[in-house]
Amino acid sequence: MSTDYTPPTAMIVTSPIHLVFAQFPVVCFTLTLLTDIAYWQTGNLMWQNFSSWLLFAGVVVGVLAVLVGIVEFLVRQNRFAGRTVWPHAVGYVLVLGLAVVNGFVHAGDGWTAVVPWGLVLSGATVVLILAVALLDRSLAYRHAGSELS
């Protein structure tokens, strides 16, 4: 009696470790946009200070996420076989680069530290985060049958 084997077709979540660290900067950079808008609308200096601290915290943990991602890529290369990880990696580096530039802009004093370039950079960072999030979906999910052959 012969039995034909059909590989499973379910999606298995295999979240890369660096994505655990990457969530904190995403929240920080998104909140930076919201606190920039709050500063723009109210003129209260507290919101500019919040933005600066959020940018700093996001960049520090973002650098940690990139370092963990590099180590993960080097150690678990077979896991990423057949997938293009370069757009994902370049996206994270661009997000961090925009955040660093935004941090330098926010280092200024008062109104000109946020309006208009701080707002523009915060908005561009959030849009780029959304684009990288779409790339993350392709890395987080794999076809279960692809590893059985």
Secondary structure as the mmCIF struct_conf table of DSSP 4:
data_model
#
loop_
_struct_conf.conf_type_id
_struct_conf.id
_struct_conf.beg_label_comp_id
_struct_conf.beg_label_asym_id
_struct_conf.beg_label_seq_id
_struct_conf.end_label_comp_id
_struct_conf.end_label_asym_id
_struct_conf.end_label_seq_id
STRN STRN1 MET A 11 VAL A 13
TURN_TY1_P TURN_TY1_P1 ILE A 17 ILE A 17
HELX_RH_AL_P HELX_RH_AL_P1 HIS A 18 THR A 42
HELX_RH_AL_P HELX_RH_AL_P2 LEU A 45 VAL A 75
HELX_RH_3T_P HELX_RH_3T_P1 GLN A 77 PHE A 80
TURN_TY1_P TURN_TY1_P2 ALA A 81 GLY A 82
BEND BEND1 ARG A 83 ARG A 83
HELX_RH_AL_P HELX_RH_AL_P3 TRP A 86 HIS A 106
TURN_TY1_P TURN_TY1_P3 ALA A 107 ALA A 107
BEND BEND2 GLY A 108 GLY A 108
HELX_RH_3T_P HELX_RH_3T_P2 GLY A 110 ALA A 113
TURN_TY1_P TURN_TY1_P4 VAL A 114 PRO A 116
HELX_RH_AL_P HELX_RH_AL_P4 TRP A 117 ALA A 140
STRN STRN2 TYR A 141 HIS A 143
HELX_RH_3T_P HELX_RH_3T_P3 ALA A 144 GLU A 147
TURN_TY1_P TURN_TY1_P5 LEU A 148 LEU A 148
#
